[in-house]
Amino acid sequence: MRSLRAVEGMSARALFHSPPRAVAKCGAQWTEVDLTAKVWTVPASRMKAGREHRVPLSDAAIAVLKG
């Protein structure tokens, strides 16, 4: 985690601040993110189990996304 914090860039920050697999992060769309509700909804089409996945976003994750 210490090494990840030292890495610049959105990919490293995304891996540090939210739990879904890195593969799902690579295809994330702004339309999937609700900053007000602090939720990222990954559509079923991108999930291995074929079901929509709702990810609560921490305040730190929201700050990264707004930045």
Summary of the structure (lengths in Angstrom):
residues: 67
radius of gyration: 11.9
end to end distance: 20.7
largest distance: 34.2
contacts: 144
relative contact order: 0.19
helix: 48%
strand: 15%
